[in-house]
């Protein structure tokens, strides 16, 4: 008899991420803060590609705007100065920056509105992240993982949709954090 997977489970063919009757190999208890979610959102590969494309489009828009303004507004000599050309070129990029910053903070707030107590249970090649106030864990299997990213302050484990954020403060030392990240990096295969 198989046990049903919890809601939010993304195992990619792995067995149930929370096996019954088996004690976890590793348990990490920590507080996850909004700054941790913001750190992930800044590094999320899906949005980094989109952001580069948005800045490229802003650069092209700036050149088009400058070209159009210089041809249509011949009477305004201020538009034909080098500083004004830089302003016109930079305006679309500045707008894109404001919009992307707003989107970044909105995504981070959606992912984590406030500080929350977390218990991360590692059992074999499966993770179960239990957050205070949630009835079901976020569960990930090693085969479903697409990204394991270690920074100076975090280890991020992502399937492309779900992410488990483990801050540095969850580990006793930097060595332990690096070992944890390397172990999961090796499981990506």
N, C-alpha and C positions, 0 to 999 in steps of 0.2 A: 504494500500500500504506500503510495506517495503522499507526501504532505503538500497542500496547496501553497503556492508562493504568496508572500505577502504583497499587498498593493504597493506599487512603486518598485517592485522587484524587476531588475534588468539583469538577467543572468546569462543570456546568450548561449543557452544550451547547458549551462552548469546545473548541477543538482540544486535543490532548494537551498537558499543562502542561509537559512536558520535551521540547521538540522536538530531534530528533537533528540533529547537525551545526551547530546555531546556538549561538553564544556568548551567554551571558546579557547583558542590557543593564545590569544592576546586580547586584552580589554584596555581601551584608552578612555578615560573620562576627562572631559574638558568643556570649556565654555566657548561657543562659537559666537563671534561678534559680527556686526554688519561690515566692519572693515575687512574681515576675512572674505566675505562674499564679494565685496568690491574688488579685492585683490584677484579673485578668480575671474570676475567679469572682465577685468582689464586684459587677462591672458587667454580668454576663451578663443580657441583657434577659429571658430565659425565667425565670430564678430570681428576678429582682426583682419580677415580677408575682406569682409564687407567694408570696414573702415578704410582700408587702403584704396578700394575701388571708389569710395565716396570722395576721398581727397583727390584722386586722379580726375574724377568728373568735375570737382570744384576748380581744379587747375585749368581744365579745358574751358569751363564756363567763364572763368576770369579772363582768359585770352579772347574768347568770343565777345564778351561784354566790352572789353577794352577796344577791340577792333570795331565793333558796332558803334560805340560811343565816339570814337575818333572820326568815323566817317559821317555820322549823322549830326554831330554837334560841333561843327567847325567853328562856330562863333564863340564858343567857350574856350578861351586860350588856356585856362587853368587846367583843362583836361589834357593838354598837350605837354605837360611838364613831367619829368621823371618821377618825382615823389607821388604825384596824382596817379600815374600809371601803376605804381606799386600798390597804392590804395585800392584801385579798381581791380587789379589782379588778385589781391589778398581778400577782398570782401567775400566772395563765395566760400573760400577756405575757412574764414572766420565763422561764417554762418554754419558751415558743416561741423566745425569744432563745437560750437554751442549745442547743436542738435545731437551730436554723438555723445557729448558729456551728459546731457539730459537723459538720453537713452541708457547710458551706462549706469547712472544712479538709479534710474527706474528699475532696471533689471536686477541690480543688487538689492534694492528694497523689496522687490518681489520674491527674490530667492530667500532673503532673511531680513525680516522687519526689525528685529531687536535681538539682543543677546539671548542665547538659549543654551541650556545644559545638554551636552551630547555624550552618548556612550557609544563607542565604536567597538564592535566585537568582530574579531578576525577568527574564522574557523576554516582551516585549510586554505583553499584558494577562493574563499568567499568572505565578503564584508557585509555587516549589517549595521547601519547607522541609526541609532534610536535617539530621537530628539524629544525633549520634555514637551508634553502636551500632544504628541502624536501617538495614535494607537498602533500604527504599522511602521516598520522601519523602511528606510531606503536601503535596498539590498543590491549588491553588485557581485557578479561572478568574474573571475579572472579572464575567462574567454570573451566576455562582453566588453572588457576594457579596451578603449581606443587611445587614451592619453594617460600617461603617468608623468606628472611634471613636478619637479622639486625645485623650490626657490629657497632663498635664505630663511624665509619665515613660514613656508607652507609646503605640504605635499598635497597635490590635487590628483584625484583618481576619477576619470570621466569615461562614460560610455558614449559620449557625444550628445546625450540628452540629460542624463542624471550625472551628478558630480558629488563626490565626497571630499570635503575640505578638512584637512587635518593641520591645524596650526602648530607651530614650533613648540608652543607651551604645553602641548599634549605629551611631549616626550621628555625624558629625564636629561637627555644630552643631544648635542648636534650629531654625534656619532650614531646614536640610536635612531634618530630621524633619517639620516643618510642610509642606514642599513634597511630601514623600513621601505624607503623609496626605491632603493636598489632591488630589494626583494620583489616588489611589485613590477618594477621595470623588467626584470628577468622573466616574469610570468607572461608578459605581453607576447613573447615569442617572435 
